[in-house]
Amino acid sequence: MTTARIEPLEKTIPADGVNLHYVDWGTEGKPPLVVLHGFSSQARYWDGFAVRMRDAFHVYCLDQRGHGDSDWADDYGPDAMPNDLLAFADKLGLEKFTLLGHSMGGMVSMRFAAFHPERVEALIVVDAGLRLLTGRPVSQQDNSVTRALAKDTFEDEEDLLAHYKSMNPALDIERARIPIMYNFRKLPDGRVTYKFDPSLRNRLIGQSPEEVERAQRAQADLEARTKDVKCPVLILRGELSDILMPDVAESTARAFPNAQLVEVPRTTHMIPTDDPLAFRSAVREFLGV
């Protein structure tokens, strides 16, 4: 007896001035679950999770603007990606849906839920939290994200995978190989580089004072609106994360009227790939499926 591999449908729709690529895993007729990736990642990061959630949900994984196979854009301000999500949901006729976002996607998810609380059935935020920026440039910070982005071009696939392995010696590189490679594209000379818009990387590493001030205003506005999010909220933190600190995770959970905080043991910022079973179990328990 053989089991056929389930393959998703890959689609593109125009939304809010950009073409957005997304992966539709089905299952038709199930309640919708929209899943957002983190900075520099893309929709196929979620393949292992999505295929195992389609028994309970119709799962949509979105390439956010500037990432994956969605269009690059001129505007990457605080409202751009939440507005894309609104346009995406409207185009697909998703009046209300469960929303899950990791890292940058978690920030987008919180902002969307705060401005459109009537559209969100439940909210899951993976290793992201509410925090006002300090004004210290990202280029002066040392964490797993800045270390991963310190090099943007690699001689070949093995050079790239060695870079990831050096940052996380416990990483199961063979299990992670396929999702990692979806983040990259080949150059004509055979080298590989990130697929996402390089201007995003440059903005992250070299934020201007004006960009920091804009982000601070947007964050303050978001924090003022979290009280309007009445749906159940799950904040997931990796026990070993150097991105979401424990105090920020706790204050984020307190900011929402109906939130709980769960820490996933022995995981870093990359909870979904560090321990896929623990991650999926936490999500299923929260959603009751």
LINRA-V850792 format. One line per field, one symbol per residue. ss: DSSP state (2 for helix, 1 for strand, 0 for the rest). burial: + if it has 24 or more other ideal C-beta (glycine too) atoms within 12 Angstrom, else -. Layout:
BEGIN
ss=???
burial=???
END
This chain:
BEGIN
ss=0000000011111110011111111100001111110000002222222220000011111100000000000000000222222222222200001111110222222222222022211111110000000000022200022222200011002222222222200000222222222001110000011100022222222000222222222222222222220001111111000000022222222220001111110000002222022222222222200
burial=-------+-++-+-++-+++++++++----++++++++++++++++++++++++--+++++++++++++++++--+-++++++++++++----+--+++++++++++++++++++++-+++++++++++++-+----+----++++-++--+-+-----++-++--++--+-+--+--+++++++------++++++--++-+++-+-------+--++--++-++--+-++++++++-+++++---++--++-++--++++++--++++++++++-+++-+++-++--
END
